[in-house]
Amino acid sequence: MTDVQPGGLRRIDRVLAPDFASGLTDLAMTELRSRRHDAEQEEVDLSYLRRLLQGRIDILGAEEERRHGDDGATVIEKLTDILADGRGEQHGMGRHSSLEPSRAGEHRRRVEALVSDVDLSDVTRLNDAELTRAMNAFAGEERAVSALRSKVQQVMDAFGAEVARRYRDGEAAVADLLPGENR
């Protein structure tokens, strides 16, 4: 998942291909919007995958903390707080999207297969080495997904900047977005 295949047919391969965001000024507005939509959908999918990984990292991290400073509560008892706490002081990029992940099931299976022998329903059964191995596997995958997501966001920004330039320079008009009878 985290490897981009040059010439590949997956959306991530197309979106991060060198020619996907080149020559933007020459693209028709419909093609520009279509490509921007593809990049936005890929960003949503990568964000979803990243959140899945972060949730597992948070669960394993809470178990690690429990082992080193036991306050008496189990991870299961604190699960709502663990998952609601999010990622601390980190904040999103301020991007809003009405898109839903298009490959949610695929992403869940990918995360489950990453460390297939780790049962997160009872992390207390993991020995310290298994806990560390699982944390490292999930954290490594999360870093790789985050790096891809950052590249996709750069592509999105390029498309957004070109759309904004066209409106600013009068090459595109909001009226073009309205149904024919409202123009």
C-alpha positions in Angstrom: 0.0 0.0 0.0 2.7 2.5 0.9 4.7 1.9 -2.3 3.9 4.0 -5.3 4.3 2.0 -8.5 5.4 4.1 -11.5 2.9 3.5 -14.3 0.6 1.7 -11.9 -3.2 1.7 -12.2 -4.1 2.5 -8.6 -5.3 6.0 -7.9 -2.3 6.6 -5.6 0.0 5.7 -8.5 -1.8 8.1 -10.9 -2.1 11.0 -8.4 1.6 10.8 -7.5 2.8 10.2 -11.0 5.1 13.1 -12.1 2.8 14.1 -15.0 -0.4 14.1 -13.0 0.0 17.7 -11.8 2.1 19.0 -14.6 0.8 21.4 -17.2 -2.1 22.5 -15.1 -2.6 25.8 -17.0 -3.2 23.8 -20.1 -5.9 21.5 -18.7 -9.6 22.1 -19.3 -11.5 23.1 -16.1 -13.4 19.8 -16.1 -10.2 17.8 -16.3 -8.6 20.0 -13.6 -11.5 19.4 -11.3 -11.6 15.7 -12.0 -7.9 15.3 -11.2 -8.3 17.4 -8.0 -11.2 15.2 -7.0 -9.0 12.1 -7.5 -6.3 13.7 -5.3 -8.9 14.6 -2.6 -10.3 11.1 -2.6 -6.9 9.6 -2.2 -6.1 12.0 0.7 -9.4 11.0 2.4 -8.5 7.3 2.0 -4.9 7.8 3.3 -6.3 9.9 6.3 -8.7 7.0 7.1 -5.9 4.5 7.0 -3.7 6.7 9.1 -6.5 7.1 11.7 -6.9 3.3 11.9 -3.1 2.9 12.5 -3.1 5.7 15.1 -5.9 4.1 17.0 -3.9 0.8 17.3 -0.8 2.7 18.2 -2.7 4.5 21.0 -4.1 1.2 22.3 -0.7 -0.4 22.4 0.8 2.8 23.9 -1.8 2.8 26.7 -0.9 -0.8 27.5 2.8 0.1 27.6 2.0 3.0 29.9 -0.1 0.7 32.1 2.8 -1.7 32.5 5.2 1.1 33.6 2.9 3.1 35.9 -0.1 1.0 36.7 -3.0 3.1 37.9 -5.1 0.0 38.3 -7.3 0.6 35.2 -7.1 -1.8 32.3 -6.8 -0.7 28.7 -10.3 -1.9 28.0 -11.7 0.2 30.9 -9.9 3.3 29.5 -10.6 2.5 25.8 -13.1 5.3 25.3 -10.6 7.8 26.7 -7.7 6.4 24.7 -9.5 6.6 21.4 -11.2 10.0 22.2 -8.0 11.6 23.3 -6.8 11.6 19.7 -3.2 12.5 19.0 -2.6 15.1 21.7 -1.9 18.6 20.6 -1.6 17.8 16.9 -4.2 19.3 14.7 -5.3 18.7 11.1 -4.4 20.7 8.1 -7.6 22.7 8.3 -8.9 20.8 5.2 -12.6 19.9 5.1 -13.9 17.2 2.8 -17.4 15.8 2.4 -15.9 12.7 0.8 -16.0 9.3 2.6 -13.2 6.7 2.4 -13.7 4.7 -0.8 -11.8 1.7 0.4 -12.6 1.4 4.1 -12.8 -2.4 4.1 -9.5 -2.7 2.2 -7.8 -0.4 4.7 -9.1 -2.3 7.7 -7.9 -5.6 6.3 -4.5 -4.0 5.6 -4.1 -2.8 9.1 -5.3 -6.2 10.5 -2.8 -8.1 8.4 0.1 -5.8 9.3 0.5 -7.6 12.6 -1.9 -10.5 12.1 -0.8 -12.3 15.3 -1.5 -9.3 17.6 -4.9 -9.6 19.2 -5.8 -6.0 20.3 -8.9 -7.3 22.2 -6.5 -8.4 25.0 -3.2 -6.6 24.8 -2.3 -7.7 28.3 -1.5 -11.2 26.9 1.3 -9.8 24.8 4.8 -10.1 26.2 7.0 -7.0 26.1 8.8 -8.1 22.9 5.4 -8.7 21.1 4.1 -5.3 22.3 7.3 -3.5 21.1 7.2 -5.4 17.7 3.5 -4.5 17.2 4.1 -0.8 18.1 7.1 -0.6 15.8 5.2 -2.2 12.9 2.2 0.1 13.3 4.3 3.2 13.8 6.4 2.4 10.7 3.4 2.0 8.6 1.8 5.2 10.0 5.0 7.1 9.1 4.9 5.8 5.5 1.2 6.6 5.1 1.7 10.1 6.5 4.5 10.7 4.0 2.3 9.6 1.1 -0.5 11.7 2.5 1.7 14.8 2.6 2.7 14.2 -1.0 -0.9 13.9 -2.0 -1.8 17.1 -0.2 0.9 18.9 -2.2 -0.8 17.7 -5.4 -4.1 18.9 -4.0 -2.6 22.3 -3.2 -1.3 22.6 -6.8 -4.7 21.9 -8.2 -6.4 24.2 -5.7 -4.0 27.0 -6.5 -4.7 26.7 -10.2 -8.4 26.7 -9.8 -8.1 29.8 -7.5 -5.9 31.5 -10.1 -8.4 30.9 -12.8 -11.2 32.5 -10.8 -8.9 35.4 -9.7 -7.8 36.1 -13.3 -11.3 35.8 -14.7 -10.6 32.6 -16.7 -13.3 30.9 -14.8 -16.6 32.1 -13.3 -18.8 30.9 -10.5 -21.8 31.2 -12.9 -20.3 28.3 -14.9 -21.0 26.0 -11.9 -24.7 26.9 -11.8 -27.4 24.9 -13.7 -28.0 26.2 -17.2 -31.3 28.1 -16.4 -29.7 30.1 -13.5 -26.9 31.6 -15.6 
